[in-house]
Amino acid sequence: MLAADPDPLAADVRRDVVAWFDVHARDLPWRAHDRTPWGVLVSEVMLQQTPVVRVEPAWRAWMDRWPTPADLAAAPTADVLRAWDRLGYPRRALRLQECARTVVERHGGDLPDDEAALLALPGVGAYTAAAVRAFAFGRRSVVLDTNVRRVLARVAAGEALPAPAQTVAETRAAAAWVPDDDAAAARWAAASMELGALVCTARAPRCDACPVADRCRWLAAGRPVDAHAHRRRTQAWSGTDRQARGRVMALLREAIAPVPHDAVAAVWPDAAQLARCLDALVADGLVVRDEPPGDDPDPAATTYRLPAERHPRPPRAPPTPRPPPAVLTHHHDPDRRTRDLAGDGRRGPAVPRVRRRAAAGPTRGVGRGSRAVRARGACGCCPGCSA
């Protein structure tokens, strides 16, 4: 178990791991010098339980399409879900769009760097807030993903793998390894994470390529087996609800119109399981189910589609009655043409034509949208005029 007190190994390990990172770090777009805080947040959300090789092309396409929170906030939710494609766990896409809308509404479209403000955003937890502070703003934070936890478990605690659930004690112990300086802390976070991803891997660690192998307590102890193996659950895929949900989402992403129930039923053999998954997808806001009216709708007439928007706009007000066609008074002078406003409540109260002519003067856009002025004469106001 990690110790909360400062470890005498910490300074030397940090120095060598950062030096290794300076040489071996992958050239990832969210690490570029022109990266934006929003781009870093998008990458962190996408990288949750999805490998870099699948995230990188999706991230590039996403940021080309929606480079700012305001861009994503205004996008149709169906487009967002289609762009998420096969990254998995599509609820992340919905939460990311909710986050974008919150950033626009509360922070003027700029991602905050304050930890409390980040944690208040939809879909942002302790890890994501810490990662954004470190990688986007260069601030000191305790960044603990599965890779960093594994590195510290082996080097500092001498364990094969960390416990399945992260504890307060583990977080406190990891904080003792983080330098006090902002820039050095952010560099250590990135370097330790990269070491865990490329060298100190879970199943086949490459100890011969590790820059701190001579100080690794797990290696010195003879690489003991995982003491927490009995507590770990393996996630199956075949036949699971996740697989069924994925097939439904793939079908709807590719559809250009609402999909009939029979077509959805064809993607999964277990009807009861499919019904359960469809109910869950609808409840999560990932799918819209359109049923025919009536107390007992016919399932065969039900259709499914992606949501148009995550937060539907309020219904429009009923249209106002169309006013009677405008009556034009011809003066043979385009600068003095007038319109009778009698009965047109949108433009102002009705006034006698003579008074309106004197008060209104030149009027721009007269007769705009009116049937009476579709064919205009030479003066611009009267049909058939030759003036």
RODO-2510 file (C-alpha; in nm, 4 decimals, decimal comma):
residues 387
     n   res          X          Y          Z
     1     m     0,0000     0,0000     0,0000
     2     l     0,1213     0,3512    -0,0813
     3     a     0,2536     0,5571     0,2100
     4     a     0,1156     0,9049     0,2662
     5     d     0,4500     1,0376     0,3891
     6     p     0,7091     1,1653     0,1373
     7     d     0,8913     0,8721    -0,0213
     8     p     1,2739     0,9001    -0,0457
     9     l     1,2492     0,7446    -0,3918
    10     a     1,0071     1,0062    -0,5213
    11     a     1,2469     1,2769    -0,6369
    12     d     1,4778     1,0411    -0,8271
    13     v     1,1915     0,8447    -0,9801
    14     r     1,0176     1,1620    -1,0968
    15     r     1,3373     1,2943    -1,2542
    16     d     1,4067     0,9767    -1,4501
    17     v     1,0474     0,9212    -1,5583
    18     v     1,0185     1,2801    -1,6852
    19     a     1,3509     1,2446    -1,8695
    20     w     1,2206     0,9259    -2,0320
    21     f     0,8983     1,1057    -2,1260
    22     d     1,0929     1,3854    -2,2950
    23     v     1,2308     1,1268    -2,5377
    24     h     0,9494     0,8749    -2,5767
    25     a     0,6269     1,0735    -2,5434
    26     r     0,3772     1,0094    -2,8206
    27     d     0,2937     1,2986    -3,0509
    28     l    -0,0739     1,3313    -2,9665
    29     p    -0,2816     1,6262    -3,0909
    30     w    -0,4207     1,7160    -2,7481
    31     r    -0,0604     1,7602    -2,6287
    32     a     0,0361     2,0027    -2,9071
    33     h     0,1468     2,3565    -2,8255
    34     d    -0,1669     2,4966    -2,9888
    35     r    -0,4001     2,2761    -2,7852
    36     t    -0,7004     2,4390    -2,6228
    37     p    -0,8485     2,3649    -2,2800
    38     w    -1,1687     2,2520    -2,4514
    39     g    -0,9728     2,0159    -2,6759
    40     v    -0,8037     1,8649    -2,3709
    41     l    -1,1399     1,8100    -2,2021
    42     v    -1,2818     1,6441    -2,5141
    43     s    -0,9823     1,4115    -2,5289
    44     e    -1,0183     1,3147    -2,1635
    45     v    -1,3856     1,2313    -2,2069
    46     m    -1,3168     1,0266    -2,5193
    47     l    -1,0254     0,8417    -2,3601
    48     q    -1,2377     0,7094    -2,0758
    49     q    -1,2372     0,3322    -2,1398
    50     t    -1,1406     0,3822    -2,5066
    51     p    -0,7831     0,3309    -2,6377
    52     v    -0,5832     0,6119    -2,7938
    53     v    -0,5657     0,4419    -3,1334
    54     r    -0,9437     0,4698    -3,1678
    55     v    -0,9750     0,8109    -3,0056
    56     e    -0,7192     1,0068    -3,2073
    57     p    -0,8970     1,0078    -3,5480
    58     a    -1,2333     1,0651    -3,3820
    59     w    -1,0913     1,3533    -3,1773
    60     r    -0,9435     1,5214    -3,4853
    61     a    -1,2719     1,4974    -3,6767
    62     w    -1,4678     1,6167    -3,3729
    63     m    -1,2483     1,9211    -3,3138
    64     d    -1,2531     2,0127    -3,6830
    65     r    -1,6313     2,0131    -3,6700
    66     w    -1,6883     2,1611    -3,3227
    67     p    -1,3696     2,3380    -3,2089
    68     t    -1,5342     2,5356    -2,9273
    69     p    -1,7980     2,4698    -2,6611
    70     a    -2,0341     2,7085    -2,8414
    71     d    -2,0058     2,5039    -3,1617
    72     l    -2,0928     2,1799    -2,9858
    73     a    -2,3666     2,3407    -2,7783
    74     a    -2,5490     2,4511    -3,0949
    75     a    -2,5154     2,1168    -3,2758
    76     p    -2,8137     1,8820    -3,3222
    77     t    -2,7851     1,5922    -3,0807
    78     a    -2,8354     1,3400    -3,3609
    79     d    -2,5239     1,4751    -3,5332
    80     v    -2,3302     1,4527    -3,2064
    81     l    -2,4260     1,0878    -3,1578
    82     r    -2,3387     1,0016    -3,5178
    83     a    -1,9984     1,1683    -3,4819
    84     w    -1,9357     0,9694    -3,1634
    85     d    -1,9725     0,6615    -3,3834
    86     r    -1,8170     0,3513    -3,2243
    87     l    -1,6218     0,5059    -2,9384
    88     g    -1,8556     0,3275    -2,6996
    89     y    -2,0599     0,4461    -2,4027
    90     p    -2,2489     0,7085    -2,6083
    91     r    -2,3887     0,8707    -2,2971
    92     r    -2,0497     1,0398    -2,2814
    93     a    -2,1397     1,2277    -2,5985
    94     l    -2,4613     1,3567    -2,4430
    95     r    -2,2805     1,4620    -2,1270
    96     l    -2,0143     1,6342    -2,3322
    97     q    -2,2761     1,8373    -2,5133
    98     e    -2,4453     1,9217    -2,1837
    99     c    -2,1050     2,0303    -2,0567
   100     a    -2,0571     2,2535    -2,3616
   101     r    -2,3929     2,4197    -2,3060
   102     t    -2,3117     2,4793    -1,9408
   103     v    -1,9745     2,6307    -2,0301
   104     v    -2,1472     2,8681    -2,2704
   105     e    -2,4234     2,9616    -2,0254
   106     r    -2,2124     2,9988    -1,7109
   107     h    -1,8644     3,0840    -1,8347
   108     g    -1,9143     3,2677    -2,1620
   109     g    -1,7801     2,9774    -2,3686
   110     d    -1,4412     2,9575    -2,1914
   111     l    -1,3543     2,6460    -1,9926
   112     p    -1,2822     2,7419    -1,6297
   113     d    -0,9549     2,6445    -1,4621
   114     d    -1,0938     2,6385    -1,1093
   115     e    -1,1365     2,2875    -0,9705
   116     a    -1,4749     2,3565    -0,8119
   117     a    -1,6065     2,5133    -1,1333
   118     l    -1,4824     2,2167    -1,3369
   119     l    -1,6424     1,9670    -1,1008
   120     a    -1,9737     2,1515    -1,1381
   121     l    -1,9805     2,0785    -1,5124
   122     p    -2,1912     1,7854    -1,6368
   123     g    -1,9875     1,4697    -1,6852
   124     v    -1,6734     1,6038    -1,5134
   125     g    -1,5527     1,4018    -1,2153
   126     a    -1,2479     1,4229    -0,9938
   127     y    -1,0108     1,2610    -1,2422
   128     t    -1,1242     1,4666    -1,5423
   129     a    -1,1065     1,7929    -1,3457
   130     a    -0,7540     1,7096    -1,2274
   131     a    -0,6423     1,6106    -1,5775
   132     v    -0,7775     1,9301    -1,7326
   133     r    -0,6083     2,1442    -1,4682
   134     a    -0,2767     1,9673    -1,5306
   135     f    -0,2765     1,9179    -1,9074
   136     a    -0,4731     2,2241    -2,0201
   137     f    -0,3698     2,4859    -1,7648
   138     g    -0,0423     2,3483    -1,6279
   139     r    -0,1651     2,3483    -1,2685
   140     r    -0,0675     2,1187    -0,9845
   141     s    -0,3219     1,8419    -0,9331
   142     v    -0,3298     1,4762    -0,8400
   143     v    -0,4002     1,2975    -1,1683
   144     l    -0,4807     0,9342    -1,0967
   145     d    -0,5940     0,7245    -1,3895
   146     t    -0,5462     0,3497    -1,4164
   147     n    -0,1975     0,3916    -1,5669
   148     v    -0,0651     0,6240    -1,2949
   149     r    -0,2183     0,4064    -1,0241
   150     r    -0,0427     0,1002    -1,1661
   151     v     0,2970     0,2737    -1,1846
   152     l     0,2723     0,3921    -0,8249
   153     a     0,1449     0,0539    -0,7037
   154     r     0,4510    -0,1207    -0,8472
   155     v     0,7261     0,1336    -0,7946
   156     a     0,6195     0,2687    -0,4561
   157     a     0,4078    -0,0042    -0,2956
   158     g     0,5573    -0,3177    -0,4508
   159     e     0,2170    -0,4483    -0,5644
   160     a     0,1326    -0,5997    -0,9010
   161     l    -0,1804    -0,3908    -0,9466
   162     p    -0,3728    -0,1360    -0,7399
   163     a    -0,6948    -0,2278    -0,5657
   164     p    -1,0071    -0,2313    -0,7874
   165     a    -1,1514     0,0773    -0,6182
   166     q    -0,9533     0,3929    -0,5572
   167     t    -0,9488     0,4992    -0,1924
   168     v    -0,8937     0,8253    -0,0091
   169     a    -0,5731     0,6829     0,1377
   170     e    -0,4400     0,6016    -0,2090
   171     t    -0,5180     0,9520    -0,3321
   172     r    -0,3451     1,1059    -0,0305
   173     a    -0,0390     0,8876    -0,0847
   174     a    -0,0238     0,9740    -0,4555
   175     a    -0,0377     1,3439    -0,3679
   176     a     0,2888     1,3014    -0,1771
   177     w     0,4566     1,2095    -0,5077
   178     v     0,3353     1,5222    -0,6877
   179     p     0,5877     1,8112    -0,6960
   180     d     0,4839     2,1409    -0,5402
   181     d     0,5652     2,3399    -0,8546
   182     d     0,2812     2,3714    -1,1049
   183     a     0,4836     2,3009    -1,4193
   184     a     0,6776     2,0124    -1,2648
   185     a     0,3568     1,8598    -1,1290
   186     a     0,1861     1,8746    -1,4686
   187     r     0,4911     1,7180    -1,6329
   188     w     0,5015     1,4362    -1,3780
   189     a     0,1324     1,3647    -1,4360
   190     a     0,1818     1,3301    -1,8113
   191     a     0,5062     1,1314    -1,7807
   192     s     0,3811     0,8787    -1,5238
   193     m     0,0643     0,8255    -1,7279
   194     e     0,2666     0,7625    -2,0449
   195     l     0,4975     0,5199    -1,8653
   196     g     0,1984     0,3179    -1,7516
   197     a     0,0449     0,3171    -2,0984
   198     l     0,3570     0,2159    -2,2911
   199     v     0,5912     0,0288    -2,0539
   200     c     0,4367    -0,0524    -1,7168
   201     t     0,1315    -0,2177    -1,8703
   202     a    -0,1114    -0,4403    -1,6849
   203     r    -0,0606    -0,7748    -1,8607
   204     a     0,2862    -0,7610    -2,0150
   205     p     0,5052    -0,4984    -1,8464
   206     r     0,8316    -0,4308    -2,0290
   207     c     1,0522    -0,3992    -1,7255
   208     d     1,3677    -0,4086    -1,9419
   209     a     1,2608    -0,0761    -2,0983
   210     c     1,1590     0,0927    -1,7733
   211     p     1,3712     0,3928    -1,6687
   212     v     1,3182     0,3165    -1,2983
   213     a     1,3388    -0,0640    -1,3017
   214     d     1,6353    -0,0560    -1,0603
   215     r     1,4172     0,1209    -0,8025
   216     c     1,0903    -0,0644    -0,8587
   217     r     0,9845    -0,2377    -0,5355
   218     w     0,7555    -0,4784    -0,7203
   219     l     1,0379    -0,5939    -0,9468
   220     a     1,2770    -0,6181    -0,6506
   221     a     1,0241    -0,8415    -0,4711
   222     g     1,0244    -1,0857    -0,7637
   223     r     0,7070    -0,9563    -0,9341
   224     p     0,4507    -1,1096    -0,6939
   225     v     0,1065    -1,1939    -0,8279
   226     d    -0,1927    -0,9657    -0,8034
   227     a    -0,3173    -0,9722    -0,4459
   228     h    -0,6539    -0,8297    -0,5522
   229     a    -0,7253    -1,0751    -0,8344
   230     h    -1,0165    -1,2366    -0,6506
   231     r    -1,1884    -0,8984    -0,6242
   232     r    -1,1753    -0,8110    -0,9901
   233     r    -1,4641    -0,8645    -1,2265
   234     t    -1,4003    -0,9415    -1,5908
   235     q    -1,6305    -0,7665    -1,8344
   236     a    -1,7730    -0,9974    -2,0981
   237     w    -1,8978    -0,8576    -2,4275
   238     s    -2,0732    -1,1231    -2,6290
   239     g    -2,4419    -1,1405    -2,5507
   240     t    -2,4403    -0,8500    -2,3056
   241     d    -2,6758    -0,5542    -2,2910
   242     r    -2,3836    -0,3370    -2,3987
   243     q    -2,3539    -0,5327    -2,7211
   244     a    -2,7288    -0,5147    -2,7852
   245     r    -2,7355    -0,1402    -2,7180
   246     g    -2,4383    -0,0951    -2,9486
   247     r    -2,6131    -0,2692    -3,2359
   248     v    -2,9236    -0,0544    -3,1947
   249     m    -2,7177     0,2649    -3,1853
   250     a    -2,5203     0,1589    -3,4928
   251     l    -2,8437     0,0973    -3,6834
   252     l    -2,9906     0,4354    -3,5904
   253     r    -2,6680     0,6250    -3,6645
   254     e    -2,6723     0,4945    -4,0205
   255     a    -3,0438     0,5545    -4,0780
   256     i    -3,1626     0,8646    -4,2632
   257     a    -3,5227     0,8259    -4,1409
   258     p    -3,7004     0,6783    -3,8378
   259     v    -3,6438     0,3031    -3,8229
   260     p    -3,9488     0,0716    -3,7978
   261     h    -3,9765    -0,1601    -3,5005
   262     d    -3,9332    -0,4720    -3,7135
   263     a    -3,5991    -0,3464    -3,8447
   264     v    -3,4766    -0,2757    -3,4918
   265     a    -3,5952    -0,6170    -3,3730
   266     a    -3,3859    -0,7821    -3,6440
   267     v    -3,0544    -0,6670    -3,4933
   268     w    -3,0841    -0,8821    -3,1785
   269     p    -3,2230    -1,2342    -3,1329
   270     d    -3,3440    -1,2049    -2,7707
   271     a    -3,6658    -1,0015    -2,7837
   272     a    -3,6946    -0,9558    -2,4061
   273     q    -3,3359    -0,8366    -2,3735
   274     l    -3,3776    -0,6039    -2,6703
   275     a    -3,6923    -0,4530    -2,5201
   276     r    -3,5066    -0,3897    -2,1958
   277     c    -3,2184    -0,2261    -2,3805
   278     l    -3,4519    -0,0079    -2,5868
   279     d    -3,6252     0,1111    -2,2704
   280     a    -3,2864     0,1977    -2,1222
   281     l    -3,1730     0,3811    -2,4353
   282     v    -3,4921     0,5872    -2,4363
   283     a    -3,4538     0,6627    -2,0642
   284     d    -3,0927     0,7717    -2,1200
   285     g    -3,1981     1,0166    -2,3904
   286     l    -3,0012     0,8339    -2,6581
   287     v    -3,3038     0,7163    -2,8576
   288     v    -3,6493     0,8586    -2,9274
   289     r    -3,9397     0,6170    -2,9580
   290     d    -4,2339     0,7435    -3,1662
   291     e    -4,5521     0,5482    -3,1000
   292     p    -4,8845     0,5815    -3,2812
   293     p    -5,1590     0,7543    -3,0842
   294     g    -5,4018     0,5495    -2,8794
   295     d    -5,4198     0,3628    -2,5522
   296     d    -5,2911     0,0396    -2,7024
   297     p    -5,0492     0,1321    -2,9854
   298     d    -4,9450    -0,1317    -3,2326
   299     p    -4,5748    -0,2172    -3,1746
   300     a    -4,5304    -0,2770    -3,5468
   301     a    -4,6168     0,0896    -3,6099
   302     t    -4,3574     0,2159    -3,3591
   303     t    -4,0411     0,3780    -3,4954
   304     y    -3,7062     0,4697    -3,3395
   305     r    -3,4650     0,7523    -3,4155
   306     l    -3,1826     0,9537    -3,2687
   307     p    -3,2884     1,2628    -3,0748
   308     a    -3,2937     1,5862    -3,2700
   309     e    -3,1857     1,7831    -2,9660
   310     r    -3,0832     1,6920    -2,6143
   311     h    -3,2925     1,9768    -2,4692
   312     p    -3,5923     2,0373    -2,6943
   313     r    -3,6754     2,3959    -2,7647
   314     p    -4,0048     2,5288    -2,6287
   315     p    -4,2964     2,4978    -2,8716
   316     r    -4,3522     2,7886    -3,1018
   317     a    -4,6424     3,0231    -3,0446
   318     p    -4,9358     2,9668    -3,2797
   319     p    -4,9109     3,1759    -3,5970
   320     t    -5,0985     3,5040    -3,6017
   321     p    -5,3777     3,5439    -3,8596
   322     r    -5,2545     3,6710    -4,1937
   323     p    -5,3556     4,0375    -4,2420
   324     p    -5,5520     4,1451    -4,5471
   325     p    -5,3429     4,2310    -4,8517
   326     a    -5,1831     4,5720    -4,8360
   327     v    -5,3389     4,8543    -5,0376
   328     l    -5,0734     5,0557    -5,2152
   329     t    -5,1133     5,4234    -5,3020
   330     h    -4,9267     5,5085    -5,6196
   331     h    -4,7344     5,8377    -5,6404
   332     h    -4,5087     5,7645    -5,9375
   333     d    -4,2259     5,8351    -5,6959
   334     p    -4,0495     5,5355    -5,5314
   335     d    -3,9295     5,7505    -5,2432
   336     r    -4,2820     5,8486    -5,1455
   337     r    -4,4755     5,5268    -5,1879
   338     t    -4,6894     5,4411    -4,8892
   339     r    -4,8860     5,1473    -4,7558
   340     d    -5,2259     5,1362    -4,5961
   341     l    -5,1706     4,9729    -4,2553
   342     a    -5,5392     4,9220    -4,1767
   343     g    -5,5775     4,5877    -4,0082
   344     d    -5,2015     4,5205    -3,9907
   345     g    -5,1349     4,4924    -3,6176
   346     r    -4,7716     4,3937    -3,6711
   347     r    -4,6698     4,7262    -3,8138
   348     g    -4,8661     4,9657    -3,5938
   349     p    -5,2113     5,1053    -3,5539
   350     a    -5,4227     5,1870    -3,8509
   351     v    -5,4042     5,5522    -3,9551
   352     p    -5,5860     5,7394    -4,2284
   353     r    -5,4059     5,7155    -4,5552
   354     v    -5,3510     6,0867    -4,5861
   355     r    -5,2025     6,1188    -4,2360
   356     r    -4,9890     5,8095    -4,2884
   357     r    -4,8543     5,9562    -4,6118
   358     a    -4,7501     6,2699    -4,4362
   359     a    -4,6104     6,1040    -4,1255
   360     a    -4,4366     5,8024    -4,2661
   361     g    -4,2230     5,9502    -4,5414
   362     p    -3,9936     5,7100    -4,7278
   363     t    -4,0523     5,3496    -4,6314
   364     r    -3,8046     5,0675    -4,6862
   365     g    -3,9183     4,7187    -4,7787
   366     v    -4,2818     4,8138    -4,8426
   367     g    -4,5018     4,5208    -4,9261
   368     r    -4,2326     4,2691    -4,8267
   369     g    -4,3825     3,9223    -4,8401
   370     s    -4,7198     4,0440    -4,9698
   371     r    -4,8916     3,8812    -5,2632
   372     a    -4,9981     4,2236    -5,3849
   373     v    -4,6418     4,3258    -5,4674
   374     r    -4,4949     4,0138    -5,6217
   375     a    -4,5052     4,1728    -5,9704
   376     r    -4,3844     4,5306    -5,9476
   377     g    -4,3735     4,8008    -6,2066
   378     a    -4,0978     5,0404    -6,2942
   379     c    -4,1567     5,2514    -5,9820
   380     g    -4,0985     4,9514    -5,7612
   381     c    -4,4336     4,9650    -5,5852
   382     c    -4,7259     4,9177    -5,8224
   383     p    -4,8095     4,6220    -6,0457
   384     g    -4,8056     4,7130    -6,4097
   385     c    -4,6804     5,0700    -6,3539
   386     s    -4,4792     5,2168    -6,6427
   387     a    -4,3573     5,5275    -6,4586
***
